[in-house]
């Protein structure tokens, strides 16, 4: 949901931004262990992406 709301928020979807801010866990909760980076089937560096999302939402 974090990635979904981020993508929609970047398209100026204000409802997605509101939904993101009401999530129980947010991108800022990432502890940068890199475990998800190794497991991503799309070879996305999720830990880096979580920081980008954190910055975007000013957490």
C-alpha positions, 0 to 999 in steps of 0.5 A: 500500500505504501508504494501504491499510495506514493505512486497515486500521490505523485499523480496529485491524488489527494485522497491517496495522500490522506490514505497514506498518512493514515497507514499504521506503518509508513515508509519511515518505519523501514529499518534499512535492513536490505532484506526486501532488496534481495527478495524483490523480483523486479530488482528494485532497491526497496530500502532506497525507495522507502527513503524516497517515499519518506522524503516525499511525504515529509516524515 
